[in-house]
Amino acid sequence: MKTLAPNNLVYDRPEGFTEMPTHYCPGCTHGVAHRLVAEVLEEMGVIDKTIGVAPVGCAVFAYNYFDTDFVEAPHGRAPAMATGIKRVLPDRIIFTYQGDGDVASIGMGEIVHAAARGENLTVIFINNANFGMTGGQMAPTTLPGMKTTSSPNGRDVETQGFPIRMSEMLSTLDGVGYCVRRSLHDPKNIRLAKKAIRLAFETQARGLGFSMVELLSTCPTNWGMTPVDSLKFVEQHMLPAFPLGDYKIAAGVAQIKV
Amino acid sequence: MTRELWKGNEAIAEAAVRAGLEAYFGYPITPQTEILEYLSKRMPELGRTFLQAESELGAINMVYGAACAGVRVMSTSSSPGVSLMMEGLSYIAGTEVPAVLVNVMRGGPGLGNIAPAQGDYNQAVHGGGHGDYRNIVLAPASVQEAIDLTVLSFDLAEKYRTICMIILDGCVGQMMEPAKMPEMKAIQRANWDWATDGTLGKRERRILTSIYLDPVQEERTNLRLISRWRAIQRHEVRYQEYFLDDAELVIIGFGTAGRVALSAVRQARQKGIRVGLLRPVTVSPFPVEAIEQLIGHVSGFLVTEMNSGQMLEDVRLAVKGRVPVEFYGRMGGVVPFTEEILREIERIAAEPLSVDSNPREQWYERMVGMR
C-alpha cells in the first residue's frame, strides 16, 4: 500500500497501534482519542512498559487496537483495577480509558477514591453525553432536555437530575496532579487534547499524582446525527455545559515542558 | 519453630505474609477486621503493598488488577462484604487469574450480626457470582489449620489459575490458640506466561479479559474451566476423619460446626455410642468419595452445620438415598453447644432411621417445637 516516498509521508499508523481496524461507528471520535493516546505513548517511548485498562462501554475492545499489555475491567471498576496493577508495578505506565457511564455513573466511587489517593495513573475519560454501547441511554452527563432512548422526552432535570461535571468535581481533591477538559470537535482542539494527554502521562511518569483528561466526544449513531452535525453539536451544546479548561494543574506539573 | 499463641485472624494475616503475599486490599468489616489491621502494619514494614480500599467492590477489583499483574494477592472480608465482591470474583474466574479470598462468615441474611455462622456455604461452593464457575473452598476448624490452609490457598490458586476461598467464622477468627507458623518465604515473582506486567520489549503483548463475544468461544472457555475443575476434584479433595473405623453413625460437619461435633463424638464414645466424624476441609471440591467409602459400613449420617442445611444437600447427593441422613443446624449466629449435638447423637442412636424421611423438614419441626 505504501506508494508514498517516506519524506512525503505525513500520516501513518502510530507504533502504539496494532493493525486491527476499529469497530467504532463512522464519525465517532473514539478513533481520534485512541490515536492521540497511541501517539503520546510512542513519543514518550513507553509502549513496552504500558498496561492499559479497558472499560465496559464502546471501548471495551480498546485492547485490540493498542499495542500494549491490556486488561479488561468490570463496568466502572477500571480505576480500582488500575490501582491494583500500579501498586505492584509502580514503574509501569498504567492508563484507563473510560466513558461517561463508566466514570460518572457506576464507577463514581472508584474514580473519586483513586483520585483522592493520588494514584499515579492516567484516566482518559470520553464524555459523549450518553451510554453508547447499549444504544444511547441517558448518562449522568446527558444535557438537560437531551433526548435519549431512556429519556425519550428529553432529560427532565426535575426527575432525572442534572449533568455531572467530573473534571470540576475531581479537581477539588488533593491527590489530583492534573485534571483538564478538552474537546475533539475540531483540529485545533484535537491538538490541544493531545498536549493534555501528553501532560497527563508525564504527570504519571513523574509520580505527581492522579491525572485525567476529559474529552468531549461525539456519538453520531446514538445522537441520530451526521458526523459533521455531531461535531457542531459538541461545539454548540456541550461546550457551554462542559466548559473546556485546566481544572487542576499541580505546581510540579505546571513546570513540565513538552 | 515453636508454638506461639495466635489469634485466628492475625494468624491468617501472618501466614499469608510468610507464604509470599505481595499485595493486600481490604475494607473493614467485623469479624475479620484484625486481618486488615494486622496487615496495615506488617505489609509496609516489609515494603509490600497494603491498601484500604473505598469499598469491597474497590478491594476485589484491586485484587483483580494485581492478580493480572501476576503477584500473590489476597483480600479478606465477611459475609455482606463478600456479597459485594461477587462481581469481581466472577470476572476473576472468567479471566482465569489466581486470587485468594478469606470470608470470616457472620450471621445473616442482610446485615445480620457479627456472630459465627456458616450461611455463606452455598455462595462459596457454587461460585457466588454470575456465570458458570467454581471456587476451591477451604474450611479451617482451628487456628493451626487456618494457618496451614492460608499457605496452601496461594499454591492452589496459582496451580489452577483459580479463586481459592477460605471460609471460617468469628469462632476461629477471633479465638487464640497455640499454633506453629511456617518459615518466612522470600517473595519470588513467578514468570507467568499469562501475566500482563508490561512487555518490556521482551515478548508479545498479552490481554487478560473475561469477554468472549463469540458464544462458541465463551463455551470453549467454560469447557476449559470445567476441565480445570475436574482436575481439582481429582487431586485436591481434603478431609479429616475421626473415629471412623468402627463408627455406625457418622457426623459430617465443617469448620466450627465440625469442631463442636468432634467434642460431642468424644462424649458419645465415652457413653459407648459408636459414632465418628468426617470433617470436610475442602468443602469445594466436596469429599464425595470419602462418603462413598462409608456406604455399606454405617447405619446413618448426621449433618451438623451453622446454617439451615446447605452442605446437607451435597451430602444427600453423595449418599443417594442409600443410608438415612439426619440434620442438625443452628442459624443466625447461634453456635451449637456440644450437648445439643450429643443429644442428637443419642436420639438417632435410639430411634430407627428411615431413608425416606426429609432431614431438613424434620429438623425444622424439632426446632419450632423446641421454642
HADDOCK unambig.tbl for C-alpha pairs under 7 A between the chains (distance, minus, plus):
assign (segid A and resid 48 and name CA) (segid B and resid 198 and name CA) 5.98 0.50 0.50
assign (segid A and resid 48 and name CA) (segid B and resid 199 and name CA) 5.11 0.50 0.50
assign (segid A and resid 48 and name CA) (segid B and resid 200 and name CA) 4.66 0.50 0.50
assign (segid A and resid 48 and name CA) (segid B and resid 201 and name CA) 5.33 0.50 0.50
assign (segid A and resid 49 and name CA) (segid B and resid 198 and name CA) 4.66 0.50 0.50
assign (segid A and resid 49 and name CA) (segid B and resid 199 and name CA) 6.19 0.50 0.50
assign (segid A and resid 49 and name CA) (segid B and resid 200 and name CA) 5.31 0.50 0.50
assign (segid A and resid 50 and name CA) (segid B and resid 198 and name CA) 5.76 0.50 0.50
assign (segid A and resid 51 and name CA) (segid B and resid 198 and name CA) 5.84 0.50 0.50
assign (segid A and resid 67 and name CA) (segid B and resid 205 and name CA) 6.93 0.50 0.50
assign (segid A and resid 68 and name CA) (segid B and resid 205 and name CA) 5.62 0.50 0.50
assign (segid A and resid 69 and name CA) (segid B and resid 196 and name CA) 5.60 0.50 0.50
assign (segid A and resid 69 and name CA) (segid B and resid 198 and name CA) 5.60 0.50 0.50
assign (segid A and resid 69 and name CA) (segid B and resid 199 and name CA) 6.68 0.50 0.50
assign (segid A and resid 69 and name CA) (segid B and resid 205 and name CA) 4.97 0.50 0.50
assign (segid A and resid 69 and name CA) (segid B and resid 206 and name CA) 4.89 0.50 0.50
assign (segid A and resid 69 and name CA) (segid B and resid 207 and name CA) 5.78 0.50 0.50
assign (segid A and resid 70 and name CA) (segid B and resid 196 and name CA) 6.66 0.50 0.50
assign (segid A and resid 70 and name CA) (segid B and resid 206 and name CA) 6.49 0.50 0.50
assign (segid A and resid 70 and name CA) (segid B and resid 207 and name CA) 4.81 0.50 0.50
assign (segid A and resid 70 and name CA) (segid B and resid 208 and name CA) 6.42 0.50 0.50
assign (segid A and resid 71 and name CA) (segid B and resid 207 and name CA) 5.64 0.50 0.50
assign (segid A and resid 71 and name CA) (segid B and resid 208 and name CA) 4.71 0.50 0.50
assign (segid A and resid 71 and name CA) (segid B and resid 209 and name CA) 5.73 0.50 0.50
assign (segid A and resid 72 and name CA) (segid B and resid 208 and name CA) 6.47 0.50 0.50
assign (segid A and resid 72 and name CA) (segid B and resid 209 and name CA) 4.91 0.50 0.50
assign (segid A and resid 77 and name CA) (segid B and resid 61 and name CA) 6.48 0.50 0.50
assign (segid A and resid 80 and name CA) (segid B and resid 58 and name CA) 5.41 0.50 0.50
assign (segid A and resid 80 and name CA) (segid B and resid 61 and name CA) 5.44 0.50 0.50
assign (segid A and resid 80 and name CA) (segid B and resid 62 and name CA) 5.00 0.50 0.50
assign (segid A and resid 81 and name CA) (segid B and resid 61 and name CA) 4.92 0.50 0.50
assign (segid A and resid 81 and name CA) (segid B and resid 62 and name CA) 4.60 0.50 0.50
assign (segid A and resid 81 and name CA) (segid B and resid 64 and name CA) 6.14 0.50 0.50
assign (segid A and resid 81 and name CA) (segid B and resid 65 and name CA) 4.24 0.50 0.50
assign (segid A and resid 82 and name CA) (segid B and resid 65 and name CA) 6.11 0.50 0.50
assign (segid A and resid 83 and name CA) (segid B and resid 62 and name CA) 5.96 0.50 0.50
assign (segid A and resid 84 and name CA) (segid B and resid 62 and name CA) 3.96 0.50 0.50
assign (segid A and resid 84 and name CA) (segid B and resid 63 and name CA) 6.02 0.50 0.50
assign (segid A and resid 84 and name CA) (segid B and resid 65 and name CA) 4.58 0.50 0.50
assign (segid A and resid 84 and name CA) (segid B and resid 66 and name CA) 4.56 0.50 0.50
assign (segid A and resid 85 and name CA) (segid B and resid 65 and name CA) 4.89 0.50 0.50
assign (segid A and resid 85 and name CA) (segid B and resid 66 and name CA) 4.71 0.50 0.50
assign (segid A and resid 85 and name CA) (segid B and resid 69 and name CA) 5.92 0.50 0.50
assign (segid A and resid 87 and name CA) (segid B and resid 49 and name CA) 6.63 0.50 0.50
assign (segid A and resid 88 and name CA) (segid B and resid 49 and name CA) 6.90 0.50 0.50
assign (segid A and resid 88 and name CA) (segid B and resid 66 and name CA) 6.49 0.50 0.50
assign (segid A and resid 110 and name CA) (segid B and resid 58 and name CA) 6.25 0.50 0.50
assign (segid A and resid 113 and name CA) (segid B and resid 54 and name CA) 6.44 0.50 0.50
